[in-house]
Amino acid sequence: MLTQKLKNLKLENCSKIGTLIKLHGFKGHFLVNSDFDFQAIEEEAVFIYCEGYLLPLFIIGNETKYPTQQTAIIKFRDLDKKYFNLFIGKDLYFPSEQIEDITEEENQWTKVIGYKFIDTTRGELGEITDFIEIANNPLFQLFINDKEVLIPINSLIDTDIDHTIKTLTAKLPDGLIDIYL
């Protein structure tokens, strides 16, 4: 199935998601100029356009790091060292249709702005006032006793969203709220 997808994939159906700037270290990591969340596609192929062809490369997800909001350090699976320098300066592409799906999934969190946030241990904490997009660490903002509280979405356990009564219920890690209060 993947082979068929690759045959039909054309550059005009892809979006540029970054540029390989340079090698990083000695173990095959690349520094990428990009604000794209590569962990969202760790099981998918990204592509380099080379000599008229889209070449698929697979990212090793647990090797991805984000030193700044505009850069990522990534490593490709099964890439021979002799090709490393050939890829420097090349742009990375990803199918546009799939980027829209990822963006839609990420935007689900903006839909809960204005919902009540309920911690399964403490009860209702307050209203979600904002969603803050940070690569690899998106946050909810709410105010408790006039103090700003930022809750990492990735730390939520057993999240349940009820759109009818506009609540988000989740278990927060122990001590998270105590940091703010």
C-alpha positions as CSV (number, residue, x, y, z in Angstrom):
1,M,0.0,0.0,0.0
2,L,2.8,2.4,0.9
3,T,4.5,1.7,-2.5
4,Q,1.3,2.6,-4.3
5,K,1.0,5.9,-2.3
6,L,4.6,6.8,-3.1
7,K,4.1,6.2,-6.9
8,N,1.1,8.5,-7.0
9,L,2.7,11.2,-4.8
10,K,3.8,14.3,-6.6
11,L,5.8,17.4,-5.4
12,E,2.8,19.6,-6.1
13,N,0.7,17.6,-3.6
14,C,3.3,18.2,-0.8
15,S,4.2,21.1,1.5
16,K,7.6,22.1,2.5
17,I,8.0,21.4,6.2
18,G,11.7,22.3,6.7
19,T,15.2,22.4,5.4
20,L,18.1,20.1,6.5
21,I,20.7,22.7,7.6
22,K,23.6,20.6,8.8
23,L,24.7,17.4,10.5
24,H,24.4,17.5,14.3
25,G,26.9,15.5,16.2
26,F,28.4,12.2,14.9
27,K,25.5,9.8,15.0
28,G,23.5,10.8,11.9
29,H,21.3,13.5,13.4
30,F,20.4,16.5,11.3
31,L,19.6,20.1,12.3
32,V,16.4,21.1,10.6
33,N,15.1,24.7,10.2
34,S,11.4,24.1,10.8
35,D,8.6,24.8,13.3
36,F,6.9,21.5,12.3
37,D,6.1,18.9,15.0
38,F,8.0,15.9,13.6
39,Q,6.8,13.7,16.5
40,A,3.3,13.9,15.0
41,I,4.5,12.0,12.0
42,E,7.1,9.7,13.4
43,E,5.6,6.6,11.7
44,E,5.2,8.4,8.4
45,A,7.7,9.1,5.6
46,V,9.0,12.6,5.0
47,F,10.4,13.3,1.5
48,I,13.4,14.9,-0.1
49,Y,13.1,16.1,-3.6
50,C,16.2,14.9,-5.5
51,E,16.8,14.7,-9.2
52,G,13.1,14.7,-10.1
53,Y,12.0,12.1,-7.4
54,L,10.5,12.3,-4.0
55,L,12.8,10.1,-1.8
56,P,11.1,8.8,1.4
57,L,12.9,9.0,4.7
58,F,11.5,7.8,8.0
59,I,12.2,9.7,11.2
60,I,13.2,7.9,14.4
61,G,10.7,9.6,16.8
62,N,12.4,9.1,20.1
63,E,15.5,10.8,18.7
64,T,13.7,14.0,17.9
65,K,14.6,17.1,19.9
66,Y,13.6,20.8,19.7
67,P,16.4,23.1,20.7
68,T,14.4,26.2,19.6
69,Q,10.9,26.8,18.2
70,Q,12.4,27.2,14.7
71,T,14.7,24.2,14.8
72,A,14.5,20.4,15.3
73,I,17.2,17.7,15.5
74,I,16.0,14.6,13.8
75,K,17.5,11.2,12.8
76,F,16.4,9.1,9.9
77,R,16.0,5.3,10.1
78,D,18.3,3.1,7.9
79,L,20.1,6.0,6.3
80,D,23.7,5.1,5.2
81,K,26.4,7.6,6.4
82,K,27.7,8.0,2.8
83,Y,24.5,9.9,2.0
84,F,24.5,12.4,4.9
85,N,26.3,15.2,3.2
86,L,24.2,14.9,0.0
87,F,21.1,15.8,2.0
88,I,22.5,19.0,3.6
89,G,20.5,22.0,2.2
90,K,17.7,19.9,0.9
91,D,14.1,20.7,1.7
92,L,11.8,18.2,3.5
93,Y,8.3,17.7,2.2
94,F,5.2,16.0,3.6
95,P,1.9,15.3,1.8
96,S,-0.3,18.4,2.1
97,E,-3.5,16.4,2.7
98,Q,-1.9,14.7,5.8
99,I,-0.7,18.0,7.2
100,E,-4.3,19.3,7.1
101,D,-5.3,16.1,9.1
102,I,-2.5,16.8,11.7
103,T,-3.4,20.5,12.0
104,E,-7.1,19.6,12.5
105,E,-6.2,17.2,15.3
106,E,-4.0,19.8,17.0
107,N,-6.8,22.4,16.6
108,Q,-9.2,20.2,18.7
109,W,-7.6,21.9,21.7
110,T,-8.7,25.4,20.6
111,K,-12.3,24.2,20.7
112,V,-12.2,23.8,24.5
113,I,-11.4,27.4,25.2
114,G,-14.2,28.6,27.5
115,Y,-14.8,25.1,28.9
116,K,-14.6,24.4,32.6
117,F,-11.5,22.4,33.6
118,I,-12.3,19.7,36.1
119,D,-9.5,17.8,37.9
120,T,-10.7,14.4,39.0
121,T,-8.9,15.0,42.4
122,R,-9.5,18.7,43.1
123,G,-12.8,19.2,41.3
124,E,-13.5,22.3,39.1
125,L,-10.4,24.5,38.8
126,G,-11.6,27.2,36.5
127,E,-12.3,28.1,32.9
128,I,-9.8,27.4,30.1
129,T,-8.9,30.9,28.9
130,D,-6.3,30.1,26.2
131,F,-4.5,27.3,24.3
132,I,-0.8,28.1,23.9
133,E,0.9,26.3,21.0
134,I,4.4,25.3,21.9
135,A,6.2,22.6,19.9
136,N,6.0,19.3,21.9
137,N,4.5,21.0,24.9
138,P,1.1,22.6,24.2
139,L,-0.5,24.3,27.2
140,F,-3.9,25.3,28.6
141,Q,-4.1,28.6,30.4
142,L,-6.6,29.1,33.2
143,F,-6.8,31.4,36.3
144,I,-7.2,30.1,39.8
145,N,-7.7,32.8,42.4
146,D,-6.5,35.4,39.9
147,K,-3.2,33.5,39.4
148,E,-2.3,32.2,35.9
149,V,-2.0,28.4,35.8
150,L,-0.4,26.7,32.8
151,I,-1.3,23.1,32.3
152,P,0.8,20.9,29.9
153,I,-1.7,19.0,27.8
154,N,0.7,16.1,27.5
155,S,0.5,15.6,31.3
156,L,-3.2,15.1,31.3
157,I,-4.4,11.6,32.3
158,D,-7.7,10.1,31.2
159,T,-9.0,13.2,29.5
160,D,-12.8,13.4,28.8
161,I,-14.3,16.3,26.9
162,D,-18.0,16.9,27.1
163,H,-19.1,19.4,24.4
164,T,-22.7,19.4,25.6
165,I,-22.0,20.8,29.1
166,K,-18.6,22.3,28.0
167,T,-16.3,20.6,30.4
168,L,-12.9,19.0,30.1
169,T,-12.2,16.5,32.9
170,A,-8.8,15.0,33.5
171,K,-6.5,13.8,36.2
172,L,-3.5,16.1,36.7
173,P,-0.1,14.9,37.9
174,D,0.3,15.2,41.6
175,G,1.7,18.5,42.7
176,L,1.2,20.4,39.4
177,I,-1.4,22.8,40.8
178,D,0.5,23.2,44.0
179,I,3.3,24.8,42.1
180,Y,1.1,27.8,41.3
181,L,-0.9,28.1,44.5
